[in-house]
Amino acid sequence: MVFIICPACGEDVKISDEAKEGDVIRCSSCNSKLELYKVKHEFEAEVIEERDIDTNYFQDEDDEY
Ligand SMILES: [Zn+2]
C-alpha cells in the first residue's frame, strides 16, 4: 500500500500500488486533484486543481465602488 502526502491539506492519501508517474488522483480529504510524480523511489504529488476546504471568505477583490 502506498501513501502520499496531499500538498493541499497535508493528509495521507492512499494511492494504488500500480500508480505511476503522471497519474491524476483525488485527495479523499480535501478533494483536490493531484498529479503524481516520482522523486527517487517515492511518489510525491502536485496540486493541479485545489479545492477550498472552508476558506471561502477571501474573495473580496471587488472593485465596483
Ligand atoms: Zn488533500
N, CA, C, O and the ligand as a Tripos MOL2 file, in Angstrom:
@<TRIPOS>MOLECULE
protein
  261   259    66     0     0
PROTEIN
NO_CHARGES

@<TRIPOS>ATOM
      1 N           0.8380   -1.1920    0.0000 N.3       1 MET1
      2 CA          0.0000    0.0000    0.0000 C.3       1 MET1
      3 C           0.8800    1.2520    0.0000 C.2       1 MET1
      4 O           1.8830    1.3230    0.7100 O.2       1 MET1
      5 N           0.4940    2.2100   -0.7900 N.am      2 VAL2
      6 CA          1.3440    3.3900   -0.9590 C.3       2 VAL2
      7 C           0.5660    4.6310   -0.5380 C.2       2 VAL2
      8 O          -0.6010    4.8130   -0.8850 O.2       2 VAL2
      9 N           1.2390    5.4550    0.2020 N.am      3 PHE3
     10 CA          0.6160    6.7160    0.6110 C.3       3 PHE3
     11 C           1.4570    7.8910    0.1450 C.2       3 PHE3
     12 O           2.6830    7.8100    0.0690 O.2       3 PHE3
     13 N           0.7920    8.9560   -0.1570 N.am      4 ILE4
     14 CA          1.4930   10.2050   -0.3750 C.3       4 ILE4
     15 C           0.8830   11.2420    0.5560 C.2       4 ILE4
     16 O          -0.1920   11.0380    1.1200 O.2       4 ILE4
     17 N           1.5630   12.3180    0.7000 N.am      5 ILE5
     18 CA          1.0170   13.4230    1.4830 C.3       5 ILE5
     19 C           0.3880   14.4190    0.5310 C.2       5 ILE5
     20 O           1.0300   14.9060   -0.3990 O.2       5 ILE5
     21 N          -0.8520   14.7070    0.7710 N.am      6 CYS6
     22 CA         -1.5160   15.7060   -0.0530 C.3       6 CYS6
     23 C          -0.9020   17.0760    0.2210 C.2       6 CYS6
     24 O          -0.8970   17.5380    1.3620 O.2       6 CYS6
     25 N          -0.3850   17.7290   -0.8250 N.am      7 PRO7
     26 CA          0.2440   19.0310   -0.5820 C.3       7 PRO7
     27 C          -0.7640   20.1330   -0.2740 C.2       7 PRO7
     28 O          -0.3960   21.2000    0.2190 O.2       7 PRO7
     29 N          -2.0160   19.8740   -0.5620 N.am      8 ALA8
     30 CA         -3.0270   20.8970   -0.2970 C.3       8 ALA8
     31 C          -3.4810   20.8830    1.1580 C.2       8 ALA8
     32 O          -3.6480   21.9410    1.7640 O.2       8 ALA8
     33 N          -3.6820   19.7000    1.7210 N.am      9 CYS9
     34 CA         -4.2310   19.6460    3.0730 C.3       9 CYS9
     35 C          -3.3210   18.9140    4.0530 C.2       9 CYS9
     36 O          -3.5550   18.9650    5.2600 O.2       9 CYS9
     37 N          -2.3010   18.2420    3.5630 N.am     10 GLY10
     38 CA         -1.3640   17.5820    4.4480 C.3      10 GLY10
     39 C          -1.7900   16.2120    4.9270 C.2      10 GLY10
     40 O          -1.1050   15.6000    5.7460 O.2      10 GLY10
     41 N          -2.9080   15.7240    4.4300 N.am     11 GLU11
     42 CA         -3.3700   14.4020    4.8500 C.3      11 GLU11
     43 C          -2.7040   13.3120    4.0190 C.2      11 GLU11
     44 O          -2.2320   13.5560    2.9080 O.2      11 GLU11
     45 N          -2.6740   12.1170    4.5740 N.am     12 ASP12
     46 CA         -2.2180   10.9660    3.8010 C.3      12 ASP12
     47 C          -3.2720   10.5940    2.7800 C.2      12 ASP12
     48 O          -4.4680   10.5780    3.0720 O.2      12 ASP12
     49 N          -2.8140   10.3000    1.5950 N.am     13 VAL13
     50 CA         -3.7330    9.8600    0.5540 C.3      13 VAL13
     51 C          -3.2440    8.5240    0.0490 C.2      13 VAL13
     52 O          -2.0860    8.3860   -0.3450 O.2      13 VAL13
     53 N          -4.1120    7.5480    0.0600 N.am     14 LYS14
     54 CA         -3.7390    6.2230   -0.4180 C.3      14 LYS14
     55 C          -3.7750    6.2050   -1.9380 C.2      14 LYS14
     56 O          -4.7350    6.6690   -2.5520 O.2      14 LYS14
     57 N          -2.7420    5.6760   -2.5250 N.am     15 ILE15
     58 CA         -2.7560    5.5170   -3.9780 C.3      15 ILE15
     59 C          -2.5550    4.0500   -4.3130 C.2      15 ILE15
     60 O          -2.0710    3.2620   -3.4990 O.2      15 ILE15
     61 N          -2.9330    3.7150   -5.5090 N.am     16 SER16
     62 CA         -2.8310    2.3290   -5.9430 C.3      16 SER16
     63 C          -1.3800    1.8660   -6.0120 C.2      16 SER16
     64 O          -0.4740    2.6510   -6.2910 O.2      16 SER16
     65 N          -1.1820    0.6030   -5.7580 N.am     17 ASP17
     66 CA          0.1450    0.0270   -5.9200 C.3      17 ASP17
     67 C           0.6300    0.1320   -7.3540 C.2      17 ASP17
     68 O           1.8290    0.1030   -7.6290 O.2      17 ASP17
     69 N          -0.3220    0.2530   -8.2540 N.am     18 GLU18
     70 CA          0.0500    0.3170   -9.6610 C.3      18 GLU18
     71 C           0.0870    1.7450  -10.1850 C.2      18 GLU18
     72 O           0.2140    1.9720  -11.3880 O.2      18 GLU18
     73 N          -0.0250    2.6950   -9.2800 N.am     19 ALA19
     74 CA          0.0250    4.0870   -9.6970 C.3      19 ALA19
     75 C           1.3620    4.3820  -10.3630 C.2      19 ALA19
     76 O           2.4020    3.8280  -10.0070 O.2      19 ALA19
     77 N           1.2930    5.2600  -11.3240 N.am     20 LYS20
     78 CA          2.5410    5.6210  -11.9850 C.3      20 LYS20
     79 C           2.6210    7.1260  -12.1580 C.2      20 LYS20
     80 O           1.6470    7.8590  -11.9850 O.2      20 LYS20
     81 N           3.7930    7.5400  -12.4990 N.am     21 GLU21
     82 CA          4.0260    8.9620  -12.6490 C.3      21 GLU21
     83 C           3.0710    9.5530  -13.6740 C.2      21 GLU21
     84 O           2.8540    8.9730  -14.7380 O.2      21 GLU21
     85 N           2.5150   10.6810  -13.3580 N.am     22 GLY22
     86 CA          1.5980   11.3260  -14.2860 C.3      22 GLY22
     87 C           0.1470   11.0080  -14.0030 C.2      22 GLY22
     88 O          -0.7450   11.6600  -14.5460 O.2      22 GLY22
     89 N          -0.1060   10.0210  -13.1690 N.am     23 ASP23
     90 CA         -1.4910    9.7170  -12.8080 C.3      23 ASP23
     91 C          -2.1040   10.8780  -12.0370 C.2      23 ASP23
     92 O          -1.4380   11.5560  -11.2540 O.2      23 ASP23
     93 N          -3.3780   11.0800  -12.2810 N.am     24 VAL24
     94 CA         -4.0830   12.1210  -11.5490 C.3      24 VAL24
     95 C          -5.0370   11.4500  -10.5760 C.2      24 VAL24
     96 O          -5.8610   10.6200  -10.9610 O.2      24 VAL24
     97 N          -4.9160   11.8150   -9.3380 N.am     25 ILE25
     98 CA         -5.7640   11.2370   -8.3090 C.3      25 ILE25
     99 C          -6.4860   12.3590   -7.5900 C.2      25 ILE25
    100 O          -6.2390   13.5390   -7.8390 O.2      25 ILE25
    101 N          -7.3580   11.9840   -6.7180 N.am     26 ARG26
    102 CA         -8.0960   12.9760   -5.9680 C.3      26 ARG26
    103 C          -7.9140   12.7140   -4.4880 C.2      26 ARG26
    104 O          -8.0690   11.5860   -4.0200 O.2      26 ARG26
    105 N          -7.5900   13.7430   -3.7730 N.am     27 CYS27
    106 CA         -7.4360   13.6000   -2.3340 C.3      27 CYS27
    107 C          -8.8000   13.3480   -1.7140 C.2      27 CYS27
    108 O          -9.7640   14.0640   -1.9850 O.2      27 CYS27
    109 N          -8.8660   12.3240   -0.8810 N.am     28 SER28
    110 CA        -10.1570   11.9960   -0.2760 C.3      28 SER28
    111 C         -10.4960   12.9380    0.8680 C.2      28 SER28
    112 O         -11.6350   12.9580    1.3350 O.2      28 SER28
    113 N          -9.5300   13.7120    1.3220 N.am     29 SER29
    114 CA         -9.8000   14.6400    2.4190 C.3      29 SER29
    115 C         -10.2800   15.9980    1.9190 C.2      29 SER29
    116 O         -11.3000   16.5080    2.3810 O.2      29 SER29
    117 N          -9.5440   16.5820    0.9720 N.am     30 CYS30
    118 CA         -9.8950   17.9360    0.5530 C.3      30 CYS30
    119 C         -10.3990   17.9790   -0.8760 C.2      30 CYS30
    120 O         -10.8150   19.0340   -1.3560 O.2      30 CYS30
    121 N         -10.3670   16.8420   -1.5630 N.am     31 ASN31
    122 CA        -10.9290   16.7500   -2.9040 C.3      31 ASN31
    123 C         -10.1260   17.4930   -3.9610 C.2      31 ASN31
    124 O         -10.6260   17.7580   -5.0550 O.2      31 ASN31
    125 N          -8.9030   17.8230   -3.6440 N.am     32 SER32
    126 CA         -8.0430   18.4320   -4.6550 C.3      32 SER32
    127 C          -7.6020   17.3840   -5.6650 C.2      32 SER32
    128 O          -7.4800   16.2010   -5.3500 O.2      32 SER32
    129 N          -7.3700   17.8410   -6.8680 N.am     33 LYS33
    130 CA         -6.7860   16.9570   -7.8720 C.3      33 LYS33
    131 C          -5.2810   17.0280   -7.7710 C.2      33 LYS33
    132 O          -4.6840   18.1040   -7.7260 O.2      33 LYS33
    133 N          -4.6800   15.8430   -7.7360 N.am     34 LEU34
    134 CA         -3.2430   15.7630   -7.5580 C.3      34 LEU34
    135 C          -2.6240   14.9530   -8.6760 C.2      34 LEU34
    136 O          -3.1580   13.9220   -9.0850 O.2      34 LEU34
    137 N          -1.4970   15.4290   -9.1650 N.am     35 GLU35
    138 CA         -0.7730   14.6580  -10.1550 C.3      35 GLU35
    139 C           0.4470   14.0460   -9.4970 C.2      35 GLU35
    140 O           1.2010   14.7120   -8.7870 O.2      35 GLU35
    141 N           0.6180   12.7680   -9.7510 N.am     36 LEU36
    142 CA          1.7330   12.0510   -9.1220 C.3      36 LEU36
    143 C           3.0090   12.2270   -9.9150 C.2      36 LEU36
    144 O           3.0010   12.2610  -11.1450 O.2      36 LEU36
    145 N           4.0740   12.3360   -9.2050 N.am     37 TYR37
    146 CA          5.3730   12.2420   -9.8500 C.3      37 TYR37
    147 C           6.3240   11.5610   -8.8870 C.2      37 TYR37
    148 O           6.0400   11.4360   -7.6960 O.2      37 TYR37
    149 N           7.4260   11.1330   -9.4040 N.am     38 LYS38
    150 CA          8.3380   10.3620   -8.5770 C.3      38 LYS38
    151 C           9.6050   11.1310   -8.2850 C.2      38 LYS38
    152 O          10.1970   11.7560   -9.1650 O.2      38 LYS38
    153 N          10.0020   11.0730   -7.0430 N.am     39 VAL39
    154 CA         11.2840   11.6200   -6.6450 C.3      39 VAL39
    155 C          12.0760   10.4440   -6.1090 C.2      39 VAL39
    156 O          11.7170    9.8640   -5.0850 O.2      39 VAL39
    157 N          13.1390   10.0940   -6.7880 N.am     40 LYS40
    158 CA         13.8680    8.8760   -6.4880 C.3      40 LYS40
    159 C          12.8760    7.7160   -6.5210 C.2      40 LYS40
    160 O          12.3190    7.4250   -7.5790 O.2      40 LYS40
    161 N          12.6390    7.0450   -5.3940 N.am     41 HIS41
    162 CA         11.6880    5.9320   -5.4530 C.3      41 HIS41
    163 C          10.3840    6.2400   -4.7700 C.2      41 HIS41
    164 O           9.5640    5.3480   -4.5520 O.2      41 HIS41
    165 N          10.1870    7.4850   -4.4330 N.am     42 GLU42
    166 CA          8.9960    7.8340   -3.6750 C.3      42 GLU42
    167 C           8.0700    8.6930   -4.5180 C.2      42 GLU42
    168 O           8.4990    9.5520   -5.2890 O.2      42 GLU42
    169 N           6.7990    8.4290   -4.3430 N.am     43 PHE43
    170 CA          5.8270    9.2840   -5.0060 C.3      43 PHE43
    171 C           5.6420   10.5830   -4.2460 C.2      43 PHE43
    172 O           5.6530   10.6240   -3.0150 O.2      43 PHE43
    173 N           5.4750   11.6150   -5.0060 N.am     44 GLU44
    174 CA          5.0150   12.8670   -4.4320 C.3      44 GLU44
    175 C           3.8850   13.3500   -5.3010 C.2      44 GLU44
    176 O           3.6280   12.7970   -6.3700 O.2      44 GLU44
    177 N           3.2120   14.3790   -4.8460 N.am     45 ALA45
    178 CA          2.0640   14.8460   -5.5940 C.3      45 ALA45
    179 C           2.0940   16.3460   -5.7290 C.2      45 ALA45
    180 O           2.5970   17.0710   -4.8700 O.2      45 ALA45
    181 N           1.5380   16.7860   -6.8360 N.am     46 GLU46
    182 CA          1.4490   18.2100   -7.0790 C.3      46 GLU46
    183 C          -0.0150   18.5610   -7.2700 C.2      46 GLU46
    184 O          -0.7420   17.8500   -7.9630 O.2      46 GLU46
    185 N          -0.4410   19.6320   -6.6700 N.am     47 VAL47
    186 CA         -1.8370   20.0390   -6.8010 C.3      47 VAL47
    187 C          -2.0480   20.6190   -8.1870 C.2      47 VAL47
    188 O          -1.3380   21.5380   -8.5960 O.2      47 VAL47
    189 N          -3.0060   20.0910   -8.8990 N.am     48 ILE48
    190 CA         -3.3260   20.7070  -10.1780 C.3      48 ILE48
    191 C          -4.6680   21.4170  -10.1370 C.2      48 ILE48
    192 O          -4.9580   22.2640  -10.9820 O.2      48 ILE48
    193 N          -5.4680   21.0770   -9.1690 N.am     49 GLU49
    194 CA         -6.7260   21.8020   -9.0300 C.3      49 GLU49
    195 C          -7.1180   21.7590   -7.5640 C.2      49 GLU49
    196 O          -7.5350   20.7280   -7.0360 O.2      49 GLU49
    197 N          -6.9730   22.8940   -6.9340 N.am     50 GLU50
    198 CA         -7.1780   22.9130   -5.4950 C.3      50 GLU50
    199 C          -8.6300   23.2160   -5.1570 C.2      50 GLU50
    200 O          -9.2630   24.0760   -5.7700 O.2      50 GLU50
    201 N          -9.1240   22.5200   -4.2070 N.am     51 ARG51
    202 CA        -10.4730   22.7810   -3.6850 C.3      51 ARG51
    203 C         -10.3320   23.5190   -2.3770 C.2      51 ARG51
    204 O          -9.4800   23.1870   -1.5530 O.2      51 ARG51
    205 N         -11.1580   24.5060   -2.1910 N.am     52 ASP52
    206 CA        -11.0720   25.1310   -0.8790 C.3      52 ASP52
    207 C         -11.7440   24.2490    0.1400 C.2      52 ASP52
    208 O         -12.7730   23.6280   -0.1270 O.2      52 ASP52
    209 N         -11.1650   24.2060    1.2780 N.am     53 ILE53
    210 CA        -11.6930   23.3590    2.3300 C.3      53 ILE53
    211 C         -12.8220   24.1140    3.0170 C.2      53 ILE53
    212 O         -13.9930   23.8000    2.8000 O.2      53 ILE53
    213 N         -12.4960   25.0950    3.8340 N.am     54 ASP54
    214 CA        -13.5710   26.0030    4.2480 C.3      54 ASP54
    215 C         -13.0580   27.4240    4.3780 C.2      54 ASP54
    216 O         -13.4640   28.1720    5.2670 O.2      54 ASP54
    217 N         -12.1670   27.7760    3.4840 N.am     55 THR55
    218 CA        -11.6520   29.1450    3.4680 C.3      55 THR55
    219 C         -12.1720   29.8470    2.2330 C.2      55 THR55
    220 O         -11.4100   30.2280    1.3450 O.2      55 THR55
    221 N         -13.4480   30.0060    2.1940 N.am     56 ASN56
    222 CA        -14.0540   30.6000    1.0130 C.3      56 ASN56
    223 C         -14.3680   32.0740    1.2360 C.2      56 ASN56
    224 O         -15.1640   32.6650    0.5050 O.2      56 ASN56
    225 N         -13.7510   32.6500    2.2290 N.am     57 TYR57
    226 CA        -14.1110   34.0170    2.6070 C.3      57 TYR57
    227 C         -13.2890   35.0670    1.8860 C.2      57 TYR57
    228 O         -13.7150   36.2130    1.7370 O.2      57 TYR57
    229 N         -12.0990   34.6640    1.4370 N.am     58 PHE58
    230 CA        -11.1560   35.6700    0.9850 C.3      58 PHE58
    231 C         -11.2830   35.9470   -0.5050 C.2      58 PHE58
    232 O         -10.3040   35.8530   -1.2460 O.2      58 PHE58
    233 N         -12.4360   36.2750   -0.9220 N.am     59 GLN59
    234 CA        -12.6440   36.5070   -2.3530 C.3      59 GLN59
    235 C         -13.1490   37.9220   -2.6120 C.2      59 GLN59
    236 O         -13.9200   38.1510   -3.5440 O.2      59 GLN59
    237 N         -12.7110   38.8690   -1.7850 N.am     60 ASP60
    238 CA        -13.2330   40.2160   -1.9360 C.3      60 ASP60
    239 C         -12.3120   41.0970   -2.7550 C.2      60 ASP60
    240 O         -11.7500   42.0700   -2.2520 O.2      60 ASP60
    241 N         -12.1640   40.7470   -4.0090 N.am     61 GLU61
    242 CA        -11.3720   41.5630   -4.9090 C.3      61 GLU61
    243 C         -12.2740   42.5330   -5.6710 C.2      61 GLU61
    244 O         -11.8480   43.1310   -6.6600 O.2      61 GLU61
    245 N         -13.4710   42.6860   -5.2340 N.am     62 ASP62
    246 CA        -14.4230   43.5310   -5.9620 C.3      62 ASP62
    247 C         -13.9870   44.9960   -5.9930 C.2      62 ASP62
    248 O         -13.5880   45.5830   -4.9870 O.2      62 ASP62
    249 N         -14.0840   45.5410   -7.1780 N.am     63 ASP63
    250 CA        -13.6060   46.9060   -7.3830 C.3      63 ASP63
    251 C         -14.7410   47.7930   -7.8700 C.2      63 ASP63
    252 O         -14.5210   48.6980   -8.6760 O.2      63 ASP63
    253 N         -15.9000   47.5530   -7.4090 N.am     64 GLU64
    254 CA        -17.0470   48.1730   -8.0550 C.3      64 GLU64
    255 C         -17.4760   49.5020   -7.4620 C.2      64 GLU64
    256 O         -18.5000   50.0530   -7.8640 O.2      64 GLU64
    257 N         -16.7270   50.0160   -6.5310 N.am     65 TYR65
    258 CA        -17.1400   51.2920   -5.9400 C.3      65 TYR65
    259 C         -16.7090   52.4960   -6.7630 C.2      65 TYR65
    260 O         -16.9890   53.6340   -6.3850 O.2      65 TYR65
    261 ZN         -5.9400   16.9670    0.4220 Zn       66 ZN66
@<TRIPOS>BOND
     1     1     2 1
     2     2     3 1
     3     3     4 2
     4     3     5 am
     5     5     6 1
     6     6     7 1
     7     7     8 2
     8     7     9 am
     9     9    10 1
    10    10    11 1
    11    11    12 2
    12    11    13 am
    13    13    14 1
    14    14    15 1
    15    15    16 2
    16    15    17 am
    17    17    18 1
    18    18    19 1
    19    19    20 2
    20    19    21 am
    21    21    22 1
    22    22    23 1
    23    23    24 2
    24    23    25 am
    25    25    26 1
    26    26    27 1
    27    27    28 2
    28    27    29 am
    29    29    30 1
    30    30    31 1
    31    31    32 2
    32    31    33 am
    33    33    34 1
    34    34    35 1
    35    35    36 2
    36    35    37 am
    37    37    38 1
    38    38    39 1
    39    39    40 2
    40    39    41 am
    41    41    42 1
    42    42    43 1
    43    43    44 2
    44    43    45 am
    45    45    46 1
    46    46    47 1
    47    47    48 2
    48    47    49 am
    49    49    50 1
    50    50    51 1
    51    51    52 2
    52    51    53 am
    53    53    54 1
    54    54    55 1
    55    55    56 2
    56    55    57 am
    57    57    58 1
    58    58    59 1
    59    59    60 2
    60    59    61 am
    61    61    62 1
    62    62    63 1
    63    63    64 2
    64    63    65 am
    65    65    66 1
    66    66    67 1
    67    67    68 2
    68    67    69 am
    69    69    70 1
    70    70    71 1
    71    71    72 2
    72    71    73 am
    73    73    74 1
    74    74    75 1
    75    75    76 2
    76    75    77 am
    77    77    78 1
    78    78    79 1
    79    79    80 2
    80    79    81 am
    81    81    82 1
    82    82    83 1
    83    83    84 2
    84    83    85 am
    85    85    86 1
    86    86    87 1
    87    87    88 2
    88    87    89 am
    89    89    90 1
    90    90    91 1
    91    91    92 2
    92    91    93 am
    93    93    94 1
    94    94    95 1
    95    95    96 2
    96    95    97 am
    97    97    98 1
    98    98    99 1
    99    99   100 2
   100    99   101 am
   101   101   102 1
   102   102   103 1
   103   103   104 2
   104   103   105 am
   105   105   106 1
   106   106   107 1
   107   107   108 2
   108   107   109 am
   109   109   110 1
   110   110   111 1
   111   111   112 2
   112   111   113 am
   113   113   114 1
   114   114   115 1
   115   115   116 2
   116   115   117 am
   117   117   118 1
   118   118   119 1
   119   119   120 2
   120   119   121 am
   121   121   122 1
   122   122   123 1
   123   123   124 2
   124   123   125 am
   125   125   126 1
   126   126   127 1
   127   127   128 2
   128   127   129 am
   129   129   130 1
   130   130   131 1
   131   131   132 2
   132   131   133 am
   133   133   134 1
   134   134   135 1
   135   135   136 2
   136   135   137 am
   137   137   138 1
   138   138   139 1
   139   139   140 2
   140   139   141 am
   141   141   142 1
   142   142   143 1
   143   143   144 2
   144   143   145 am
   145   145   146 1
   146   146   147 1
   147   147   148 2
   148   147   149 am
   149   149   150 1
   150   150   151 1
   151   151   152 2
   152   151   153 am
   153   153   154 1
   154   154   155 1
   155   155   156 2
   156   155   157 am
   157   157   158 1
   158   158   159 1
   159   159   160 2
   160   159   161 am
   161   161   162 1
   162   162   163 1
   163   163   164 2
   164   163   165 am
   165   165   166 1
   166   166   167 1
   167   167   168 2
   168   167   169 am
   169   169   170 1
   170   170   171 1
   171   171   172 2
   172   171   173 am
   173   173   174 1
   174   174   175 1
   175   175   176 2
   176   175   177 am
   177   177   178 1
   178   178   179 1
   179   179   180 2
   180   179   181 am
   181   181   182 1
   182   182   183 1
   183   183   184 2
   184   183   185 am
   185   185   186 1
   186   186   187 1
   187   187   188 2
   188   187   189 am
   189   189   190 1
   190   190   191 1
   191   191   192 2
   192   191   193 am
   193   193   194 1
   194   194   195 1
   195   195   196 2
   196   195   197 am
   197   197   198 1
   198   198   199 1
   199   199   200 2
   200   199   201 am
   201   201   202 1
   202   202   203 1
   203   203   204 2
   204   203   205 am
   205   205   206 1
   206   206   207 1
   207   207   208 2
   208   207   209 am
   209   209   210 1
   210   210   211 1
   211   211   212 2
   212   211   213 am
   213   213   214 1
   214   214   215 1
   215   215   216 2
   216   215   217 am
   217   217   218 1
   218   218   219 1
   219   219   220 2
   220   219   221 am
   221   221   222 1
   222   222   223 1
   223   223   224 2
   224   223   225 am
   225   225   226 1
   226   226   227 1
   227   227   228 2
   228   227   229 am
   229   229   230 1
   230   230   231 1
   231   231   232 2
   232   231   233 am
   233   233   234 1
   234   234   235 1
   235   235   236 2
   236   235   237 am
   237   237   238 1
   238   238   239 1
   239   239   240 2
   240   239   241 am
   241   241   242 1
   242   242   243 1
   243   243   244 2
   244   243   245 am
   245   245   246 1
   246   246   247 1
   247   247   248 2
   248   247   249 am
   249   249   250 1
   250   250   251 1
   251   251   252 2
   252   251   253 am
   253   253   254 1
   254   254   255 1
   255   255   256 2
   256   255   257 am
   257   257   258 1
   258   258   259 1
   259   259   260 2
@<TRIPOS>SUBSTRUCTURE
     1 MET1         2 RESIDUE 1 A MET
     2 VAL2         6 RESIDUE 1 A VAL
     3 PHE3        10 RESIDUE 1 A PHE
     4 ILE4        14 RESIDUE 1 A ILE
     5 ILE5        18 RESIDUE 1 A ILE
     6 CYS6        22 RESIDUE 1 A CYS
     7 PRO7        26 RESIDUE 1 A PRO
     8 ALA8        30 RESIDUE 1 A ALA
     9 CYS9        34 RESIDUE 1 A CYS
    10 GLY10       38 RESIDUE 1 A GLY
    11 GLU11       42 RESIDUE 1 A GLU
    12 ASP12       46 RESIDUE 1 A ASP
    13 VAL13       50 RESIDUE 1 A VAL
    14 LYS14       54 RESIDUE 1 A LYS
    15 ILE15       58 RESIDUE 1 A ILE
    16 SER16       62 RESIDUE 1 A SER
    17 ASP17       66 RESIDUE 1 A ASP
    18 GLU18       70 RESIDUE 1 A GLU
    19 ALA19       74 RESIDUE 1 A ALA
    20 LYS20       78 RESIDUE 1 A LYS
    21 GLU21       82 RESIDUE 1 A GLU
    22 GLY22       86 RESIDUE 1 A GLY
    23 ASP23       90 RESIDUE 1 A ASP
    24 VAL24       94 RESIDUE 1 A VAL
    25 ILE25       98 RESIDUE 1 A ILE
    26 ARG26      102 RESIDUE 1 A ARG
    27 CYS27      106 RESIDUE 1 A CYS
    28 SER28      110 RESIDUE 1 A SER
    29 SER29      114 RESIDUE 1 A SER
    30 CYS30      118 RESIDUE 1 A CYS
    31 ASN31      122 RESIDUE 1 A ASN
    32 SER32      126 RESIDUE 1 A SER
    33 LYS33      130 RESIDUE 1 A LYS
    34 LEU34      134 RESIDUE 1 A LEU
    35 GLU35      138 RESIDUE 1 A GLU
    36 LEU36      142 RESIDUE 1 A LEU
    37 TYR37      146 RESIDUE 1 A TYR
    38 LYS38      150 RESIDUE 1 A LYS
    39 VAL39      154 RESIDUE 1 A VAL
    40 LYS40      158 RESIDUE 1 A LYS
    41 HIS41      162 RESIDUE 1 A HIS
    42 GLU42      166 RESIDUE 1 A GLU
    43 PHE43      170 RESIDUE 1 A PHE
    44 GLU44      174 RESIDUE 1 A GLU
    45 ALA45      178 RESIDUE 1 A ALA
    46 GLU46      182 RESIDUE 1 A GLU
    47 VAL47      186 RESIDUE 1 A VAL
    48 ILE48      190 RESIDUE 1 A ILE
    49 GLU49      194 RESIDUE 1 A GLU
    50 GLU50      198 RESIDUE 1 A GLU
    51 ARG51      202 RESIDUE 1 A ARG
    52 ASP52      206 RESIDUE 1 A ASP
    53 ILE53      210 RESIDUE 1 A ILE
    54 ASP54      214 RESIDUE 1 A ASP
    55 THR55      218 RESIDUE 1 A THR
    56 ASN56      222 RESIDUE 1 A ASN
    57 TYR57      226 RESIDUE 1 A TYR
    58 PHE58      230 RESIDUE 1 A PHE
    59 GLN59      234 RESIDUE 1 A GLN
    60 ASP60      238 RESIDUE 1 A ASP
    61 GLU61      242 RESIDUE 1 A GLU
    62 ASP62      246 RESIDUE 1 A ASP
    63 ASP63      250 RESIDUE 1 A ASP
    64 GLU64      254 RESIDUE 1 A GLU
    65 TYR65      258 RESIDUE 1 A TYR
    66 ZN66       261 GROUP 0 **** ****
